[in-house]
Amino acid sequence: MILRISLFVAAALLLGAHFLRSGNWLMVGVCLAVPLLFLWRKRWSLIALQLLAYCATATWIAVAIDLVQMRQQLGQRWTAAAIILGSVALYTLVAGLLLNSRAIRERYPY
């Protein structure tokens, strides 16, 4: 269970670093605060964490598409960026999916 929570926290920190790079301090704060929802042992907090992980996955995919399009227009290499951002999106998706395990659901009752 600690591994699943740690994977989610790392995904939140990665997204926070992305927003820090763009100077969006509000979203950096949200990304740092979201893992605190693990402290509420209610099902709604677990569902919220999963939904946030899926939204983060969509954000990474959108960033990857934008970056690939920009690099293609400039005639630059884009495959490495696509692979890296696709991997981060997949990691974030898996972190959200792992929160749906039976062990975690038992600790977050209705």
Secondary structure as the mmCIF struct_conf table of DSSP 4:
data_model
#
loop_
_struct_conf.conf_type_id
_struct_conf.id
_struct_conf.beg_label_comp_id
_struct_conf.beg_label_asym_id
_struct_conf.beg_label_seq_id
_struct_conf.end_label_comp_id
_struct_conf.end_label_asym_id
_struct_conf.end_label_seq_id
HELX_RH_AL_P HELX_RH_AL_P1 ILE A 2 SER A 22
TURN_TY1_P TURN_TY1_P1 GLY A 23 GLY A 23
HELX_RH_AL_P HELX_RH_AL_P2 TRP A 25 ALA A 33
HELX_RH_3T_P HELX_RH_3T_P1 VAL A 34 LEU A 39
BEND BEND1 TRP A 40 TRP A 40
BEND BEND2 LYS A 42 LYS A 42
HELX_RH_AL_P HELX_RH_AL_P3 ARG A 43 GLN A 73
TURN_TY1_P TURN_TY1_P2 LEU A 74 GLY A 75
HELX_RH_AL_P HELX_RH_AL_P4 THR A 79 LEU A 97
HELX_RH_3T_P HELX_RH_3T_P2 LEU A 98 ASN A 100
BEND BEND3 SER A 101 SER A 101
HELX_RH_AL_P HELX_RH_AL_P5 ARG A 102 ARG A 107
BEND BEND4 TYR A 108 TYR A 108
#
